[in-house]
Amino acid sequence: MPRPHHRTAAFLAGLLLLMPALATAQQAGGVGRTYDPEQEAQAAPVPTTWWDILPREAAAAAIAADRDYVEGMRPHHAGALTLARDYLADPDAASPVLKHLAQAIITNQGFEILLLDTVAEQLRHPPTDLFAGLVIRPVGVEGLGPYNHHMHAPAPGPLAALNGGAPISARDVRFAKEMSVHHQAAVRMARAYNDQPEARNDFLRLLNVNILRDQTQEIAVMRGVIDAYPGDASAITIDPDGIPGMQHMQRHASHG
């Protein structure tokens, strides 16, 4: 059985590993850290594992909440990539604003899928006992952006849709409606996790802040495009159940 001072050392080591990641994320305003080619030669950041220290009796519920979230959001993000790629490949896609948005979705949510896969890998490691009924568990990895040369792709702003000279087709409206429904489901899922008492993974919580910020803004952009459509946008209907990634939501109803 480990001696008490050995357990204390493990506890302090966990805290030391966690603190740099939290400080860096607070400075960067998000998880993952995007690739900065101007700073890469100066100091390439080393991936840092995030840790959670919690009572043993709370660990099972926390792990279950994380796993349920990842199993819901990961395929949902994959569905967004399918929607965006199908739209960009369609010759009837006309809106420059939506094409810009679709490219940003592919870049940004593709990287978020990598982060979610990393969390899923961390969830395979059982918690380690510390002392006094506390356990420590890995919950995510910070600093993957530079290693994947990821640069966050800025989406068009809400005012971009006011460009009256840009064409808007029926295919554009259909994509905007489908992706808006898709984003709304992701926003609900992110809020549900962050509001759940058992869900205490700060890596996922901060990722959700990014999701809420980005996808709420993108919904506003898409609504602007729909409003600017010269035809009858209400006549263009969609089937939410047929949207890629939405089918999985039925199995994760608690997250939207």
SERO-4910 file (N, C-alpha, C, O; in steps of 0.05 Angstrom, whole numbers):
BEGIN
 pado doro    nc1    nc2    nc3   cac1   cac2   cac3    cc1    cc2    cc3    oc1    oc2    oc3
  Met    A     17    -24      0      0      0      0     18     25      0     36     26     16
  Pro    A     13     45    -17     30     69    -19     30     84      8      9     86     21
  Arg    A     53     94     15     55    110     39     42    137     36     39    147     13
  Pro    A     32    149     58     18    175     56     34    196     42     23    212     26
  His    A     61    198     47     76    219     34     79    215      4     81    234    -11
  His    A     78    189     -5     78    183    -33     52    193    -46     52    204    -68
  Arg    A     30    189    -32      4    198    -42      4    229    -44     -7    240    -64
  Thr    A     15    242    -24     16    271    -25     33    281    -48     25    301    -61
  Ala    A     55    267    -54     72    275    -76     57    272   -102     59    289   -120
  Ala    A     41    251   -105     25    247   -129      4    269   -132     -1    278   -154
  Phe    A     -8    276   -110    -28    297   -110    -16    324   -119    -27    337   -137
  Leu    A      7    331   -108     20    356   -115     29    355   -144     28    376   -158
  Ala    A     39    332   -153     47    330   -181     24    334   -200     27    347   -221
  Gly    A      1    324   -193    -23    328   -209    -30    358   -211    -37    368   -232
  Leu    A    -28    371   -188    -34    400   -188    -15    416   -206    -23    434   -220
  Leu    A     11    409   -204     31    422   -220     27    418   -249     32    436   -265
  Leu    A     17    394   -257     12    389   -285    -13    404   -295    -14    412   -318
  Leu    A    -32    407   -277    -57    420   -285    -54    450   -287    -66    462   -305
  Met    A    -39    463   -270    -38    492   -269    -28    505   -294    -40    525   -303
  Pro    A     -6    496   -307      2    509   -332    -19    508   -354    -22    527   -369
  Ala    A    -33    485   -356    -53    483   -377    -76    502   -372    -87    514   -391
  Leu    A    -85    505   -347   -106    523   -341    -98    552   -347   -114    567   -358
  Ala    A    -74    559   -339    -65    587   -344    -63    593   -373    -71    614   -382
  Thr    A    -52    574   -389    -49    578   -418    -76    580   -431    -80    598   -448
  Ala    A    -95    563   -423   -122    564   -435   -136    590   -429   -150    601   -446
  Gln    A   -132    600   -405   -145    626   -397   -133    648   -414   -148    667   -422
  Gln    A   -107    647   -420    -95    668   -437   -104    666   -465   -110    686   -479
  Ala    A   -107    641   -475   -114    637   -503   -144    639   -508   -153    642   -531
  Gly    A   -160    636   -487   -189    638   -489   -201    613   -500   -223    614   -510
  Gly    A   -187    590   -499   -198    565   -510   -179    542   -505   -157    546   -496
  Val    A   -189    518   -512   -172    494   -510   -159    488   -536   -168    497   -557
  Gly    A   -137    473   -535   -124    464   -559   -102    482   -568    -81    472   -578
  Arg    A   -104    508   -566    -85    528   -575    -80    526   -605    -71    505   -615
  Thr    A    -87    547   -619    -83    546   -648    -54    550   -656    -39    562   -640
  Tyr    A    -47    541   -679    -20    543   -689    -13    572   -697    -28    585   -711
  Asp    A     10    581   -687     19    608   -694     46    605   -708     66    601   -694
  Pro    A     47    607   -734     73    602   -748     94    622   -741    118    616   -743
  Glu    A     87    646   -732    107    667   -725    121    660   -699    143    669   -694
  Gln    A    108    645   -681    119    639   -655    130    610   -654    143    603   -634
  Glu    A    125    594   -674    133    566   -673    163    563   -669    172    546   -653
  Ala    A    179    579   -683    208    577   -682    218    585   -654    240    576   -646
  Gln    A    203    602   -640    212    612   -614    208    592   -592    226    586   -577
  Ala    A    184    581   -590    178    562   -569    154    546   -577    131    555   -574
  Ala    A    158    522   -586    136    504   -593    125    492   -567    140    479   -553
  Pro    A    100    497   -560     89    487   -535     87    456   -535     83    443   -555
  Val    A     91    446   -512     90    417   -508     62    409   -499     50    423   -482
  Pro    A     50    389   -511     23    380   -503     22    375   -473     40    362   -462
  Thr    A      2    385   -460      0    383   -431    -26    370   -423    -47    378   -433
  Thr    A    -25    350   -407    -49    336   -398    -63    351   -376    -51    361   -357
  Trp    A    -89    354   -380   -106    366   -359   -115    343   -340   -120    321   -348
  Trp    A   -116    350   -314   -124    330   -294   -147    341   -277   -151    365   -274
  Asp    A   -163    322   -268   -185    329   -250   -182    314   -224   -178    289   -224
  Ile    A   -183    327   -201   -181    315   -175   -208    317   -162   -219    339   -159
  Leu    A   -219    294   -154   -246    294   -143   -250    271   -124   -234    252   -124
  Pro    A   -271    271   -108   -277    249    -90   -282    223   -106   -294    224   -127
  Arg    A   -274    201    -95   -278    175   -108   -307    170   -115   -313    160   -137
  Glu    A   -326    178    -97   -354    172   -102   -365    189   -125   -386    182   -136
  Ala    A   -352    211   -132   -361    228   -154   -349    220   -180   -358    230   -201
  Ala    A   -328    204   -180   -314    198   -205   -331    183   -226   -330    190   -249
  Ala    A   -346    164   -217   -361    148   -236   -382    165   -250   -385    162   -275
  Ala    A   -395    183   -236   -415    200   -248   -402    220   -267   -413    226   -289
  Ala    A   -378    230   -260   -364    249   -277   -355    236   -303   -357    247   -324
  Ile    A   -344    212   -300   -335    197   -324   -359    191   -342   -357    193   -367
  Ala    A   -381    183   -331   -405    176   -347   -415    201   -362   -423    199   -385
  Ala    A   -415    224   -348   -424    249   -361   -405    256   -384   -414    265   -406
  Asp    A   -379    253   -380   -360    259   -402   -364    241   -425   -364    249   -448
  Arg    A   -366    215   -419   -369    195   -441   -394    200   -457   -394    198   -481
  Asp    A   -416    206   -443   -442    210   -457   -440    235   -475   -450    235   -497
  Tyr    A   -426    256   -465   -423    280   -481   -406    275   -506   -414    282   -528
  Val    A   -383    262   -502   -366    257   -525   -380    239   -546   -377    244   -570
  Glu    A   -394    219   -536   -408    201   -555   -431    215   -569   -440    205   -590
  Gly    A   -440    237   -559   -461    253   -573   -449    274   -591   -458    277   -613
  Met    A   -429    290   -580   -419    312   -595   -400    304   -618   -400    317   -639
  Arg    A   -385    283   -615   -366    275   -635   -380    268   -661   -373    279   -682
  Pro    A   -399    249   -662   -413    244   -687   -430    267   -697   -434    270   -721
  His    A   -439    284   -678   -454    308   -687   -435    327   -703   -443    337   -723
  His    A   -411    331   -693   -391    347   -708   -386    334   -735   -384    348   -755
  Ala    A   -383    308   -735   -377    294   -761   -400    300   -781   -395    302   -805
  Gly    A   -424    301   -771   -447    307   -788   -445    335   -800   -452    340   -823
  Ala    A   -434    354   -784   -431    382   -794   -411    382   -817   -414    397   -836
  Leu    A   -389    366   -814   -370    365   -836   -382    354   -861   -377    363   -883
  Thr    A   -399    333   -858   -413    322   -882   -431    343   -895   -430    345   -920
  Leu    A   -446    357   -879   -464    378   -890   -447    399   -905   -455    407   -927
  Ala    A   -426    408   -893   -410    429   -905   -396    419   -931   -396    434   -951
  Arg    A   -386    395   -931   -372    385   -955   -392    380   -978   -386    386  -1001
  Asp    A   -415    369   -971   -436    365   -992   -444    391  -1004   -449    393  -1028
  Tyr    A   -447    412   -987   -455    438   -997   -434    449  -1016   -441    459  -1038
  Leu    A   -409    449  -1008   -388    460  -1024   -384    445  -1051   -376    457  -1071
  Ala    A   -391    420  -1051   -389    404  -1076   -413    407  -1094   -412    398  -1117
  Asp    A   -434    421  -1085   -458    424  -1101   -455    447  -1120   -449    470  -1111
  Pro    A   -459    443  -1146   -456    466  -1165   -477    487  -1161   -474    510  -1171
  Asp    A   -499    481  -1147   -520    501  -1142   -513    519  -1118   -528    538  -1113
  Ala    A   -492    513  -1104   -484    531  -1082   -473    557  -1093   -455    556  -1110
  Ala    A   -484    579  -1084   -478    605  -1097   -467    626  -1077   -451    643  -1085
  Ser    A   -476    625  -1052   -469    646  -1033   -440    646  -1025   -431    626  -1013
  Pro    A   -425    668  -1030   -397    669  -1020   -396    669   -990   -377    658   -978
  Val    A   -416    680   -977   -416    681   -948   -418    652   -937   -404    645   -918
  Leu    A   -437    637   -948   -440    610   -938   -417    591   -945   -411    573   -930
  Lys    A   -405    596   -968   -381    580   -976   -358    586   -956   -344    567   -948
  His    A   -355    611   -949   -335    618   -929   -341    605   -903   -324    594   -889
  Leu    A   -367    605   -895   -375    593   -870   -370    563   -870   -361    552   -850
  Ala    A   -377    550   -892   -374    521   -894   -345    513   -891   -338    493   -878
  Gln    A   -327    528   -904   -298    523   -901   -289    526   -872   -273    509   -862
  Ala    A   -299    547   -859   -291    551   -831   -301    528   -813   -287    519   -795
  Ile    A   -325    518   -819   -336    496   -803   -319    471   -806   -313    457   -787
  Ile    A   -311    465   -831   -294    442   -836   -268    444   -820   -259    424   -808
  Thr    A   -255    467   -821   -230    471   -807   -233    469   -777   -218    455   -764
  Asn    A   -252    485   -766   -254    487   -737   -266    463   -724   -256    453   -703
  Gln    A   -287    453   -735   -300    429   -722   -283    404   -728   -285    385   -712
  Gly    A   -268    404   -749   -249    381   -753   -229    380   -731   -222    358   -721
  Phe    A   -219    403   -723   -200    404   -700   -213    397   -674   -201    383   -657
  Glu    A   -238    406   -670   -252    399   -646   -258    369   -644   -258    358   -622
  Ile    A   -261    356   -667   -264    327   -667   -239    314   -656   -240    294   -641
  Leu    A   -215    325   -664   -190    315   -654   -189    318   -624   -180    299   -610
  Leu    A   -198    341   -613   -198    345   -584   -216    325   -570   -210    314   -549
  Leu    A   -240    320   -582   -259    302   -570   -248    273   -571   -252    258   -552
  Asp    A   -234    266   -592   -222    239   -593   -200    237   -572   -197    215   -560
  Thr    A   -186    259   -566   -166    258   -545   -179    254   -517   -169    239   -501
  Val    A   -201    268   -513   -216    264   -488   -225    235   -485   -224    223   -464
  Ala    A   -235    224   -507   -245    196   -507   -222    177   -499   -226    158   -484
  Glu    A   -198    183   -509   -175    167   -501   -169    169   -472   -162    150   -459
  Gln    A   -171    194   -461   -165    198   -433   -186    183   -415   -179    174   -393
  Leu    A   -210    181   -425   -231    168   -410   -226    138   -407   -238    125   -389
  Arg    A   -209    127   -423   -202     98   -420   -183     93   -397   -180     69   -390
  His    A   -172    114   -386   -153    110   -363   -169    112   -337   -182    133   -332
  Pro    A   -169     92   -320   -184     93   -294   -171    114   -276   -147    119   -277
  Pro    A   -187    125   -258   -176    144   -238   -155    131   -220   -156    107   -216
  Thr    A   -136    147   -211   -115    138   -193   -121    148   -165   -126    172   -161
  Asp    A   -119    131   -145   -124    139   -117   -102    158   -108    -78    154   -114
  Leu    A   -110    179    -93    -91    197    -81    -91    192    -51    -76    175    -41
  Phe    A   -107    206    -36   -110    202     -7   -136    214      2   -149    230    -13
  Ala    A   -145    206     25   -169    217     38   -194    215     19   -211    232     19
  Gly    A   -195    193      4   -218    188    -13   -217    204    -40   -237    204    -54
  Leu    A   -195    217    -46   -193    232    -71   -179    215    -92   -163    198    -87
  Val    A   -187    220   -117   -175    207   -140   -167    229   -161   -178    251   -160
  Ile    A   -149    222   -179   -141    240   -200   -144    225   -226   -139    201   -229
  Arg    A   -154    240   -247   -158    228   -273   -151    248   -295   -155    272   -291
  Pro    A   -141    238   -317   -136    256   -340   -162    262   -354   -179    245   -357
  Val    A   -165    287   -364   -190    295   -376   -186    307   -404   -206    312   -418
  Gly    A   -162    313   -412   -158    325   -438   -128    332   -443   -112    328   -425
  Val    A   -122    341   -467    -94    348   -473    -94    375   -486   -107    380   -506
  Glu    A    -79    393   -474    -76    421   -484    -51    423   -501    -31    409   -496
  Gly    A    -52    440   -522    -28    445   -538    -27    429   -563     -5    426   -575
  Leu    A    -49    417   -573    -49    401   -597    -49    418   -622    -44    408   -644
  Gly    A    -57    443   -620    -58    460   -644    -32    462   -659    -33    456   -683
  Pro    A    -10    469   -646     15    472   -661     24    445   -674     36    446   -696
  Tyr    A     19    423   -661     28    397   -672     11    389   -696     19    371   -711
  Asn    A    -12    401   -699    -29    395   -722    -31    419   -741    -47    419   -760
  His    A    -14    439   -736    -14    463   -752    -42    475   -756    -50    483   -778
  His    A    -57    475   -734    -85    484   -735    -86    514   -731    -75    525   -711
  Met    A    -98    528   -750   -103    556   -747   -133    560   -748   -147    552   -767
  His    A   -144    572   -727   -173    576   -726   -182    593   -750   -171    614   -755
  Ala    A   -202    583   -764   -213    597   -787   -235    615   -779   -256    606   -770
  Pro    A   -232    641   -782   -253    660   -774   -277    657   -793   -274    657   -818
  Ala    A   -301    655   -782   -325    654   -797   -334    682   -805   -325    701   -792
  Pro    A   -350    686   -826   -360    712   -833   -377    724   -810   -390    709   -796
  Gly    A   -376    750   -807   -391    763   -786   -421    765   -794   -428    762   -817
  Pro    A   -438    771   -774   -467    773   -780   -474    794   -802   -494    791   -815
  Leu    A   -457    815   -805   -463    835   -825   -456    827   -853   -462    841   -873
  Ala    A   -442    804   -856   -433    795   -883   -457    790   -901   -455    794   -925
  Ala    A   -479    781   -889   -503    774   -905   -517    799   -917   -535    797   -933
  Leu    A   -508    823   -908   -521    847   -918   -510    856   -945   -520    876   -956
  Asn    A   -491    841   -956   -480    847   -982   -501    841  -1004   -505    818  -1011
  Gly    A   -515    861  -1013   -538    857  -1031   -530    847  -1058   -547    836  -1072
  Gly    A   -505    849  -1066   -497    840  -1092   -490    811  -1094   -486    800  -1116
  Ala    A   -488    797  -1071   -480    769  -1071   -504    751  -1078   -526    756  -1068
  Pro    A   -500    731  -1095   -523    714  -1102   -530    696  -1079   -514    688  -1063
  Ile    A   -556    689  -1078   -566    670  -1058   -586    651  -1073   -606    660  -1084
  Ser    A   -580    625  -1073   -596    606  -1087   -613    590  -1067   -610    593  -1043
  Ala    A   -632    575  -1078   -648    557  -1061   -631    537  -1046   -637    530  -1024
  Arg    A   -609    528  -1059   -591    509  -1046   -577    523  -1022   -573    510  -1002
  Asp    A   -571    548  -1025   -560    563  -1002   -579    563   -978   -571    559   -956
  Val    A   -604    569   -984   -624    571   -963   -627    544   -949   -629    542   -925
  Arg    A   -627    523   -965   -630    496   -953   -607    489   -935   -610    479   -913
  Phe    A   -583    496   -944   -559    491   -928   -560    507   -902   -554    497   -881
  Ala    A   -568    533   -904   -569    550   -881   -589    540   -861   -584    540   -837
  Lys    A   -612    530   -871   -632    520   -852   -623    494   -839   -626    491   -815
  Glu    A   -611    476   -855   -602    451   -843   -579    455   -823   -579    443   -801
  Met    A   -560    472   -830   -538    476   -812   -546    492   -787   -535    488   -766
  Ser    A   -566    509   -790   -576    524   -766   -589    505   -747   -584    507   -723
  Val    A   -605    486   -757   -617    466   -739   -595    449   -726   -596    443   -702
  His    A   -575    442   -742   -552    426   -732   -538    441   -710   -532    430   -689
  His    A   -532    467   -714   -518    483   -694   -535    486   -669   -524    486   -647
  Gln    A   -561    490   -672   -578    493   -649   -577    469   -631   -577    471   -606
  Ala    A   -575    445   -643   -573    421   -627   -547    420   -612   -546    412   -589
  Ala    A   -525    428   -625   -499    429   -612   -498    449   -589   -487    444   -568
  Val    A   -511    472   -593   -512    492   -572   -527    481   -548   -519    485   -525
  Arg    A   -550    467   -553   -565    455   -530   -548    434   -516   -548    433   -491
  Met    A   -533    418   -531   -517    397   -519   -495    410   -502   -489    400   -480
  Ala    A   -482    431   -512   -460    444   -497   -471    456   -472   -459    454   -451
  Arg    A   -494    470   -473   -505    482   -449   -514    461   -429   -510    464   -405
  Ala    A   -525    439   -439   -534    418   -421   -511    406   -405   -513    401   -381
  Tyr    A   -488    402   -419   -465    391   -404   -455    411   -383   -450    404   -360
  Asn    A   -452    436   -391   -441    456   -373   -460    461   -349   -451    471   -328
  Asp    A   -486    456   -353   -505    459   -331   -508    435   -313   -521    436   -293
  Gln    A   -496    413   -321   -500    387   -307   -481    386   -283   -456    388   -287
  Pro    A   -490    382   -259   -473    382   -235   -451    360   -237   -429    364   -228
  Glu    A   -458    337   -248   -439    315   -249   -417    320   -270   -396    308   -268
  Ala    A   -422    338   -289   -403    343   -310   -384    364   -301   -391    388   -300
  Arg    A   -359    356   -295   -340    375   -283   -314    376   -298   -294    385   -287
  Asn    A   -313    366   -323   -289    366   -339   -284    394   -350   -298    403   -368
  Asp    A   -265    409   -338   -260    436   -346   -250    439   -375   -255    459   -388
  Phe    A   -237    418   -385   -229    418   -413   -253    419   -431   -254    434   -450
  Leu    A   -273    402   -426   -298    401   -442   -314    427   -437   -326    437   -456
  Arg    A   -314    437   -413   -329    461   -407   -318    485   -424   -334    500   -435
  Leu    A   -292    487   -425   -280    509   -440   -285    504   -470   -289    524   -485
  Leu    A   -283    480   -479   -289    474   -507   -318    482   -513   -324    492   -535
  Asn    A   -336    477   -495   -364    485   -499   -368    515   -501   -385    525   -515
  Val    A   -351    530   -486   -352    559   -488   -346    567   -517   -359    585   -528
  Asn    A   -326    554   -529   -319    560   -557   -342    552   -575   -348    567   -594
  Ile    A   -354    529   -571   -376    520   -587   -400    539   -586   -412    547   -606
  Leu    A   -406    547   -561   -429    566   -558   -423    593   -572   -441    604   -585
  Arg    A   -399    603   -569   -392    628   -582   -393    626   -612   -406    642   -626
  Asp    A   -379    606   -623   -376    604   -652   -403    597   -666   -410    610   -685
  Gln    A   -417    578   -655   -441    568   -669   -464    587   -666   -481    589   -683
  Thr    A   -465    602   -644   -486    622   -641   -482    644   -662   -501    654   -674
  Gln    A   -457    653   -665   -451    673   -685   -458    663   -714   -469    677   -730
  Glu    A   -451    638   -719   -455    626   -745   -485    624   -751   -494    627   -774
  Ile    A   -501    618   -731   -530    617   -735   -540    644   -744   -558    646   -761
  Ala    A   -530    665   -731   -538    692   -739   -531    698   -768   -547    711   -782
  Val    A   -508    689   -777   -500    693   -804   -519    679   -823   -528    691   -843
  Met    A   -525    654   -817   -543    639   -834   -571    650   -835   -584    649   -856
  Arg    A   -580    660   -813   -607    672   -813   -607    697   -830   -627    703   -843
  Gly    A   -585    712   -830   -583    736   -847   -584    728   -876   -597    743   -892
  Val    A   -571    706   -884   -572    697   -912   -600    689   -919   -610    696   -941
  Ile    A   -614    675   -902   -641    666   -907   -659    690   -911   -676    691   -929
  Asp    A   -656    710   -894   -673    734   -896   -667    750   -921   -685    764   -931
  Ala    A   -643    748   -932   -636    763   -956   -643    748   -982   -640    758  -1004
  Tyr    A   -653    724   -979   -661    708  -1003   -683    722  -1018   -703    730  -1006
  Pro    A   -680    726  -1044   -700    741  -1059   -726    726  -1064   -746    739  -1071
  Gly    A   -726    700  -1061   -750    684  -1065   -765    680  -1039   -761    694  -1019
  Asp    A   -782    659  -1038   -798    652  -1015   -782    631   -999   -784    607  -1005
  Ala    A   -768    640   -978   -752    621   -962   -769    601   -947   -760    579   -942
  Ser    A   -793    609   -940   -811    591   -926   -819    567   -942   -827    546   -931
  Ala    A   -818    569   -968   -825    547   -986   -803    526   -988   -808    504   -998
  Ile    A   -780    532   -978   -757    513   -978   -757    499   -951   -748    510   -931
  Thr    A   -767    474   -951   -769    459   -926   -747    439   -924   -735    430   -943
  Ile    A   -742    431   -899   -721    411   -893   -732    390   -874   -752    395   -861
  Asp    A   -719    367   -874   -727    346   -855   -705    344   -834   -683    333   -840
  Pro    A   -709    354   -810   -688    353   -789   -678    325   -784   -654    321   -779
  Asp    A   -695    304   -786   -686    277   -781   -667    267   -802   -652    248   -798
  Gly    A   -667    280   -826   -649    271   -847   -623    286   -848   -606    280   -866
  Ile    A   -618    304   -829   -593    319   -829   -571    302   -817   -575    291   -796
  Pro    A   -548    300   -830   -526    283   -820   -519    292   -791   -515    315   -786
  Gly    A   -516    272   -774   -509    277   -746   -532    280   -728   -529    278   -703
  Met    A   -556    286   -738   -579    290   -721   -592    264   -712   -604    263   -691
  Gln    A   -588    243   -728   -599    217   -720   -587    208   -693   -601    196   -677
  His    A   -562    214   -689   -549    206   -665   -560    220   -640   -558    211   -618
  Met    A   -572    243   -645   -583    259   -623   -606    244   -609   -611    248   -585
  Gln    A   -620    226   -623   -641    211   -610   -631    193   -588   -645    187   -569
  Arg    A   -605    185   -590   -594    168   -569   -580    184   -547   -571    173   -528
  His    A   -580    210   -550   -568    228   -531   -587    251   -526   -579    275   -526
  Ala    A   -612    245   -521   -633    265   -518   -628    284   -495   -636    307   -496
  Ser    A   -614    274   -475   -609    291   -451   -591    315   -458   -590    334   -443
  His    A   -576    313   -481   -559    335   -489   -570    349   -513   -555    360   -529
  Gly    A   -596    350   -517   -608    365   -538   -623    348   -559   -634    359   -578
***
